[in-house]
């Protein structure tokens, strides 16, 4: 590929302006007082909260630094400016970790790739030549990982699955607008696990085989997210919408003429415009208004639809070319091949979960064979360049972090009903290996001390507490089920779904940030009252230590009763039934009491070990990565993972 092609520079400038649009969305929402997406990038009007305490190390950098730089890049998308803006965004992500949304990790790894491409290049065109193929490969890996983590036993069980919760929410919004759809609702609820997983696998497959159709499907997928009455994750949608332009680089290179070209194929342009108009009307009807995230998504969707609707092959659009070049290769049978891969991967777990590993391996092998570059050829060509490093970085984050247990919140396991610790439920790979391995006493005594300190200690069951911090991070403080539309709850009941849905993500991301939470479309997630019925829940010992540090910073007196669980217990039923010694902590003072009539000697020995656990803060480096969710223990709930996000 020529690195002096002016079209490459033009395409990169369009990507840059789209990227700036994404950055501006939360600023616009805050400036106009709009209730934005629940997963927006949080920015502050000042560096202080209501108590006058600085919340972050960078404090005012959003308004004082990022905003002027974004506006400058929007007007003058130059390589050096863009590298600085992407670099500051990446550092801001590091500063906010681990309280970030999963898609922000996607953005961060791609922004790091852009900085590397810019530093290794001398011109805009050369930057584009390095960055575009690397980012395309990264985004395909990331989309594939989001689909991969849906291959869990609980995802395919409609009683627990996030797919049925989200489908019920979507249908509850659409039924009043399209009454005939109500007759299909029951069937769609039953088909939801395979249907949603199929769409998620179809997006990366089409982006690989037929990029412009992949972009179209991705836009449709993200718009369904935008239509959710309660779970409106428009931050993810606009972030990806602004980056999908790299899969239609010819449209990006000729962005100025794209709308004008619409006049020459008026019927298609009219159809695209009508589709966006109808979608806009539906969104207004469901949400009552449109925020910057949703509005900008619809504006950009018009651009995409006009580009995709253009006669393929006209004016140089889509004429051959290898994967990674300005003109992306389109497989004429790509849609059929995609459907074959999706059917092979997604359908076997419905009828024979034991075949999931074989089915996934077969589907990925076929996708590799049909890819524009065979996998081995791709490895040989990119093993030492930026594309290869970018793919490795995305793969490590997206696949290995959950497997090792390095990350839970902000990992690529969103809405997958993944059991992250205490024995996995994924049909292909294990999860939480470090936690499970180091929970065994015989392993812990031989392992390096720093590793045991970070991941050891096993699991504990929190039985009761008066701590507002623990309550906010636990179950009642994140229960979204009562906030689902009434029709959604009715649909869930009709298929015998549990109807349980927990926004542990929001409870953590908006911890001590009520002013940010009030600016979103979510209803308030507040800590349960002291007398509320809070079910017991299970967390790793690491999370117990982390939450204790937060509770002590609030300086309020509290009691906490928990039960250390033996490492061989791996199901919620066993965790709930276990009747071992309980430990009670009283603050202030750190007083320890041991339950079940223990002897004074046992009390002294056990409490000495527990007190050491309480007083030892978790390793700082790990607190920037790992933020575990609790596992609620309900009567008769079975051993599945309820929908959490």
Secondary structure, 3 states (H helix, E strand, C coil): CCCCCHHHHHHHHHHHHHHHHHHHHHHHHHHCCCCECCCCCCCCCCCECCCCCECCCCCCHHHHHHHHHHHHHHHCCCHHHHHHHHHHHHHHHHHHCCCCCHHHHHHHHHHHHHHHHHHCCCCHHHHHHHHHHHHHHHHHHHHHHHHHCCCECCCCCCCCCHHHHHHHHHHHHHCCCCHHHHHHHHHHHHHHHHHHHHHHHHHHHHHHHCHHHHHHHHHHHHHHHHCCCCCCCHHHHHHHHCCHHHHCHHHHHCHHHHHHHHHHHHHHHHHHHHHHHHHHHHHHHHHCCCCHHHHHHHHHHHHHHHHHHCCCCHHHCCCCCCCCCCCCCCCCCHHHHHHHHHHHHHCHHHHCHHHHHHHHHHHHHHHHHHCCCCHHHHHHHHCCCHHHHHHHHHHHHHHHHHHHCCCCCCCCCCCCCCCCCCCCCECCCCCCHHHHHHCCHHHHCCCCHHHHHHHCCCEEEEEEECCHHHHHHCCHHHECHHHCCHHHHHHHHHCCCCCCEECHHHHHHCCCCHHHHCCECCCCCCCCCCCCCCCCEEEEHHHHHHHHHHHHHHCCCEEEEEEEECCCCCCHHHHHHCCCCEEEEEECCCEEEECCCCCHHHHHHHHHHHHHHHHCCCCHHHHCCCCCCCEECCCCCCCCCCEEC
